[in-house]
Amino acid sequence: MFDDRLEKVNDECGVFGIYAPGRSVSELVYLGLFSLQHRGQEACGIAVSDGDMIHHYKNLGMVTEVFNQNTLNTLDGYLAIGHVRYSASGQSKTQQNAQPIVARYQHGEIALAHNGSLINGEELRQSLMERGSLFHTTVDSEQIVALIASHGHDAMEQAMLKTMIDLKGSYSLVLMTEDTLYAVRDPLGNRPLCIGKLGDEGYVVASETCALDAIGATFLRDVAPGEIVTVDATGLHSTNMFGTDKQALCIFEFVYIARPDSNIDGINVNKARRLMGRELAKEAKLDVDIVISVPDSGTTAAIGYAEESGIPFTQGILKNRYTGRSFIQPTQEMREQMVKLKLNPIRDALEGKRVAVVDDSIVRGTTSRKLVKLLREYGAKEVHMLISCPPVKYPCFYGVDTGNPEELIAAKLDVDGICEHIGADSLHYISMEGILRAVEWSGVGFCTACVSGEYPLGVPCNHCKKSK
Ligand code: SF4
């Protein structure tokens, strides 16, 4: 199987929730999840309530593979949540681990979908098991459900507040009971979560604003760090006992994860990527003929680089969009062909040219090495790599798969060593100051742990000594 997740930083989830009295919402959730598909392609699910009972369906696969009209017809109701999932390395890819997680507790049913990762998930699970909780999955989102249920004598909002005291790490949650929708963001707002309005009475919550656009909802605002938003028959209510001035929004949302047409905490992703390209151009001045990108995620930064440097941007590599997870490659010979099948250089654009290639990151370096070789084979006279993110050296504990720490090339080699490994004429990464300049004008604070080694939400206990 061609697994390009090994070459990229991958998010692990996208969440969506909707409360729309008088409407049947399962098709809207389908559209919302479809627009969040880039955040997770391994599994997805929808839970729906008609006010009395929660029905749900989830399975392994992409949104269009898991759901069809018949499945959606069985999910009737005006209140729903949905989830797309990308499991972290080492986590089992089973139907059980798909979300939403649906459970029955003292007051009825609850369904939960989670984007992010807890750093104290293991300890919470152990302590809950010692108190008699049973678990059906291996995802830490189930601990959140169990904790809420353990406060079952309280009203839901109180139970959620008490649960948040115990949670450490990253979480953007959408939850529902039979008649109420909740949206919750961790106190440092590590993962995005926004609210939209749908018609006169409807509300939508989603990981990214592109999901609001997809169903014709209007952006209202972002869920604030530490906030619990409740939507029920009386309208939208908010509680925030945990928010502070600090924030640790994942900077990789702007480098790679989020869609360019989304806005997160007031920052348009496309604008941030262009500014990263511009900053890169100020730091890495090159004497080249053209700027090209590794499509798609390198393209906006490449345009920014071209704007700032005055060097023309052109399409030098064509991306085949149809090589997905399920693409089988039975032989080693075919494996060698896979990069070319996915990213094919355009000879006419490259022949005899000194080329600057912009990409968003280098994880293992394998694809970059093959790509540099290919660009030379297709006539490029010089190949200079430009990366719009500083070197990824450290693992992410907050819900993003930065790859196996032992395989991160920047953890093993310095920039010259990486340049030699990938066979480029030169290699330039944007500096930490440069990438922050591209987003800090927003006033938002960022997590940069996978490039800086400084973890604003802490690290799991078993990593305390290993991490900086
Ligand atoms: S460690 Fe990196 S990928 Fe993880 S949340 Fe922080 S910036 Fe994002």
Residues whose N, C-alpha, C, O or C-beta is under 5 A from the ligand:
A	BS01	SF4	C250 I251 F252 P395 C396 Y398 V400 C447 T448 A449 C450
